[in-house]
Amino acid sequence: MPEFDSAVLQCFLKNQLQLFPERVAESEEEAEEFLEDCMAVVVNSVKEVWEYFDEAGIDMEGAGEDEILEAQEVFEVGDGRYLIVEG
């Protein structure tokens, strides 16, 4: 199972409303459980975000880097990493 560190969990807690209509987690423990349940992934670069969407079969043809990072499922952790959560 993936390990989510505090930076990732705090990022999700702070920004979860960009993807969900209401809060799904109130604590780091709840956030970690939720992210594990929905098979969220942490990637280390924009390139890896592209690769994830490509492997998932999501058509990003013609999309620019900004558009990829504005996808509701993509959370910028702030240290160069990105959390991808499939709602």
Backbone hydrogen bonds, N-H to C=O, Kabsch-Sander energy under -0.5 kcal/mol:
donor,donor_aa,acceptor,acceptor_aa,energy
5,D,3,E,-0.6
9,L,5,D,-2.5
10,Q,6,S,-2.8
11,C,7,A,-1.9
12,F,8,V,-2.3
13,L,9,L,-2.7
14,K,10,Q,-2.4
15,N,11,C,-1.9
16,Q,12,F,-1.5
18,Q,15,N,-2.2
19,L,16,Q,-1.6
20,F,16,Q,-2.2
31,A,27,S,-2.7
32,E,28,E,-2.8
33,E,29,E,-2.2
34,F,30,E,-2.6
35,L,31,A,-2.9
36,E,32,E,-2.4
37,D,33,E,-2.3
38,C,34,F,-2.0
39,M,36,E,-1.3
40,A,35,L,-2.5
41,V,84,I,-2.1
43,V,82,Y,-2.9
49,V,45,S,-1.4
50,W,46,V,-2.3
51,E,47,K,-2.5
52,Y,48,E,-2.3
53,F,49,V,-2.3
54,D,50,W,-2.7
55,E,51,E,-2.9
56,A,52,Y,-2.1
57,G,54,D,-1.2
58,I,53,F,-2.7
59,D,57,G,-0.6
60,M,58,I,-0.7
63,A,60,M,-2.4
68,I,64,G,-2.0
69,L,65,E,-2.3
70,E,66,D,-1.2
71,A,68,I,-1.3
74,V,71,A,-1.9
75,F,73,E,-0.5
75,F,83,L,-3.0
77,V,75,F,-0.7
77,V,81,R,-2.1
78,G,81,R,-0.7
82,Y,43,V,-2.6
83,L,75,F,-3.0
84,I,41,V,-3.1
85,V,73,E,-2.5
85,V,83,L,-0.5
86,E,38,C,-0.5
87,G,85,V,-0.9
